[in-house]
Amino acid sequence: PENLAYVIYTSGSTGKPKGVMNIHRGICNTLTYTIGHYNITSEDRILQIISLSFDGSVWEIFSSLMSGASLVVAKPDGYKDIDYLIDLIVQEQVTYFTCVPSILRVFLQHPKSKDCHCLKRVIVGGEALSYELNQRFFQQLNCELYNAYGPTEVAVETTIWCCQPNSQISIGTPIANAQVYILDSYLQPVPIGVAGELHIGGMGLARGYLNRLELTQEKFISNPFAQGKLYKTGDLARYLPEGNIEYLGRIDNQVKLRGLRIELGEIQTVLETHPNVEQTVVIMREDSLYNQRLVAYVIRKNSLLTPQDLR
């Protein structure tokens, strides 16, 4: 159970990606729980569209192998072609579809998305789910929607919420053998409704970061409430009165875009290596169609610098 299962790299604030060492115990716990929670059987057909460099692909592949379900493998970068994706879902009678909310938004904007009657459950994660997108989903599709939350450091999924229309968006409650604490800067629990940093303990914890002992010790701390470690997620959250958890955003300069964790400081560091760049600021912006993108603002050292020089 303690043996290394896989290493997934995530963004680092200094420009150096971090290799997360996940063990068999963690991913087996996630798979065992979610297969039962989502009621996946050998009759189901799971779509595999997530890049192998992202930990969601581990869930797609091994949930089918452990449950006996069929795995429908999309072409590389197939998620970028919504026409292809919808045709594949209908043709292969896909019942389970996992994606980030930004892909789900484009999917629902397509007129043919209503033809996907074969879908039983759609699982989103990797980004914050908006109230508007949740509403649109239930207006267009007659199936279940789940909002799953879990950093790479905690074996894909830590909390799950079965979405409901006209409800406050949450990330739900912890899966089996996972402990979630919302703590202040003194590692003390905050009251219900008060924001704090989300900390995770339990069977899903990774071993740490590959060849990054100091960072491992910084992020994987001793659990002040029980034996073992806690992972400091850097995510702000709060408990809602009914016991669900609401995700509020990041406490640092990290954002999530299309399911990827991105350190804005990392991009700024790279841009400022250009000899004609004085200073940069990078932010994530959302346009009128709810599409998110990264935008860099640059102070030039001289007028010779053009946007093309930085691409």
N, C-alpha and C positions, 0 to 999 in steps of 0.2 A: 504493500500500500504506500510506502514511503518512497518508492523508486520514482525517478523522473519519468514523466509521461511525454511532455512536449515543452518547447520553449517558444513563446510568442513575444515579439518585440513591440514596445510601445514608445511613444514620443518622450524625449527627455528635454529638460529646460536648458541644458547647456549645449544642445545640438547633438548629443550622443544618445542614441536609442538605448532603452533598457530591455534586456532579455529576461522575461518573467519565467521562472522555472516552476511549472505546475506538476504536481505529483498525481499518481494513479488514484489515491484515496479521494482527492478533491473532485476530479472530473467524474469518477464513478458515482460519488454521492449526488452530484448535480444530475447526471443522466438517470440514475435510478429514480430520483424524486420526480423529475419533469416528465419522464415517460408515463408514470402513473398519474400525475397531475393533469397532463394534457390528454390522457387516455389514448395514447398511441398504441396501435395494434398492428398485426401483420397484414391487415387489410389496407393500411394507410400508405400514402405515397408522399414522401417528403421532398421538397424542392431544395437543391443544393446550389445556391448562387453566391454565397459569401466567399470572398477571397481567402485562400489558405493562410495568408499572413494575418488574418483576423480571427480571434478565438471563437466567433460564432460558427465558423466552419467546422470546428471540432464537435459542436453540438449537433449540427446537421448530419454529419457523416456517422457519428457513433450512436446517435439516438436511433437511426434506422438499423444499424447492425445489432444493437442490443434488443430491439423490439421485434425484429423480423420485418419491419416495414420496407417498402421499396424506396430506393434513392434515385431521384430524377436529377441528373447532373446537367446543369445548363452550360452553354458554351462560355469560354472565358470572357469576362466583362459583360455577360448577358444581361445583367441588371440595368445596363445603360440603354438597352433597346427594349422599351416597354411593349412595343408591338410583338416582338419576338417572345417576351416573357409571358404575355397573356396567351398567345397562341400555344406556347409550351404547356402552360397550366391547363388549358382546355384540352389539348390533344392528349396529354399524359394523365389527365384526371387527377391532378395534384390536390391533396387534401390539407397539407401543412405547408405554410409559406412564412419564412422568417426574413425580416428586412429592417432597415432603419426607417424612422418616420419620414425622412425626406424622400425616400424611394416610394413609400406608401402614398405620399401626397401626389407624386407624378402618376403613380399607378391609378389612383382614384380619379384623376383628371382625364384619363383616357376613356373615351366612350365605350370601348369594348370591355372595360373592367367588370361591367354588370353581367357579362357572359360567364364569369367564373363561378358557376353554381356549384362546382365540385368542391370548392374550398370549405373546410369545416372549421379551421382555426388559423388565424394570422397572428404571429408573434412579433412584436416590435421591441427594439432595444437599441442601445448605442447612442441615442440622442433623447432629448426631452420630448415627450408626446404632448402636443397642444390640445386644448379643449376643442378648438375648431376642427382639427383633424379627426379627433375622436368622434365628434358629431357627424362629420361627413361620412365616416366609415359606416356607421349604422344606418345612414340614409341610403347608402348604395349597395351594401353587401349584407346578405342574410347568413352570417356566420359569427363565430366568437372572435374577439380581439383581446390579446393579452399584452400588457406592458411589463416587460422584464428588465430588471436592473442587475448589473453585476460587473465590477471591474475585471480586467484580465487577471489581476492578482488573486482573484477568488473564484476561479473555475467557472467562468461564463455567466452564471445566474445566481444571484443571492436572494432577491425578492421578486415576487410576481404579483400582479394585480389583474384580475379578470375585469376588463373594462366594461363600463355601463354607460348608456347615453344619459345626458343631462346630469352627469356626476362630476364632482371635483376630481381632477386627475391626480393619481398617486402611483407609487411604485409598489404598493401592496405590503405584504408581510413576508418575513423570511421563510425560505425553504427549510426542509428538515435538516437538522444538525448544523444550522447556521445561526449565529448570534449577531444581532445588530444593536449597536449602542449609539445614541446621539449625545455627544459630550461637548462640554465647553473647553476652553483653553487649559483648564486645570484638570482635565480628564474626569470631570464630575458630570453626571447625567443632568440634562436640562429638563425643565418642566414640559408637559404636553403643550404643543403649540409654539414653543420657543425654538428658534433655529440654533443648530449646533453642527459640529463636524461629525459626519457619519463614520463610524468605526465598525469593522467586521471581524468576527472570530468564528471558530468552528472548523469543521472538516474540510471546507473548501480552500483554506489558505494555501497559497503557493509556498515553496521553499524559500523564495527570495529572488533577488536579481543576480543573474549570471555574472560572476567576477566583479560584483559591486557590493562588497561587504558593508562599507560605510552607509550606502544608500539603503541597503536591506535593514540595517540596524535603526535607521532613521524612520522608515516607513512601517516596519513590522515591530511593534513595541510589546512589552510585557502587558498581559491582560490584568488590570487592577482588580477585576471582579471574580476571576476564576483562573484555573491553570491554562497555560498556553499563551498564544500571541494574539494581538489585534492588528489589523491592517488599517492604517490611517488613509482614508480614501481621498481626502481633500475636497469632498463634496459636502455642500450645505444641505441639510434636510431638517424636517421637524415631524413629530408625531401628530397625527390628526386625532380628534376625540374618539373615533371609532376604532383606533388602533392601527390604521394604515399609515404609511410613511409618505410624505410629500417631498419630492426632490426640488430644491430651490436654486441650484447652480453650483459653480465652483468657488472656492475660497482663494484660488491663486489665478494665474494668468493662463490657465489651460482652458481650451474649448473643445467641444465635440462637433465635428462636421462630417456628415454622411457616415457616421459610426466610427470615425477615426479620432483618437485623442491627439490633439495638436497643441503644442506649447507655442503660444504667440511669441514668447521671448526667443525661442529657437529660430523662428523665421527672421525676427529683427536682427539677431546676431549674425545670421548669414548675409542679410542685405547690407549690413554695416561693414562687411568685409570689402565691399566694393570701394575702390579708391576715391570715387567721386561722390560718395554718400556721407553726409555729415551726421544725420540722425534719422531714425525711422520709428513709426508707431504702426502696429498691425492690429486691426480689430475685425470682428465678425459682424457683418451687416445682413439685414433681411430686407428684400424688396417687397413690392406690393403684392406679389404672388406667393409670398412666404418662402421664397427661395433664399437660402443662406449662402454667403460667400465670404472669403477673406479679402480684406482691402488693406493695402499698405500705403501709408502716407510718408513721404520722403522729403527731407531737407537736403538740397543738393549743395555740394561744395563749389560747383561751377555749373554753367549753363550747358555744358556738353553732355550731361547725363540725360538719357531718354528712357522711357518705360521699357523699350525693347532691350536696353542694356541689362535690365534686372530680371528679365524673364528666363 
